[in-house]
Amino acid sequence: LIWSDVFICVMGLLDMGYQYTPSTVPVEDGDLKKDGIFSVIRHPIDAGFMVFSLGIAVETRSIERVLLTIVMYIFLDRKNTIEEERLVEKYQDKYLKYIEEVPWRYAPTIV
């Protein structure tokens, strides 16, 4: 489980290239990424972090780590909501169409 999460993060980072930023503001000269892992889920790096965190919590049987993972999910989900609002401002209909094509933020069936 943990290694698959690392793979998801690395694929997301490689696909984003220089455009990766932890900020909610899109890179000024960036392009909308819709290929690679981004053709399956919209936020693979955050998904990888969350599942990695959950994997560590399960592996160590730590309720505190499970709770921290839940807090991280809430934080990242809010961050991604703001980021996607800014992506809609920047890319307009292109991003709205992307959301229709790839409706999953973190994993298929988990919006």
Summary of the structure (lengths in Angstrom):
residues: 111
radius of gyration: 14.3
end to end distance: 20.2
largest distance: 44.4
contacts: 302
relative contact order: 0.17
helix: 69%
strand: 2%
